[in-house]
Amino acid sequence: MNGGTIILALAGLFSFFAGAYIAATGDRALGIALMAMGLIFQMMCLRHLKQARLKDQDDARR
């Protein structure tokens, strides 16, 4: 797993949780938009992981 994949995973988690907090405490539309961005980042992370698995580019070779 490379650094870009880790960054996407962390950005997805942060965006989703920040969006959930903002939607619960203040601007609902902005919170929902941030949660949607978080889910998009997570989907991009999963796509990177799937491509790495298909290309056999993992860190520990078997």
Buried (B, 14 or more C-beta within 10 A) or exposed (E): EEEEBEEBBEBBBBBBEBBBEBBEEEEEEEBBBBBEBBBBBBEBBBEBBEEBEEEEEEEEEE
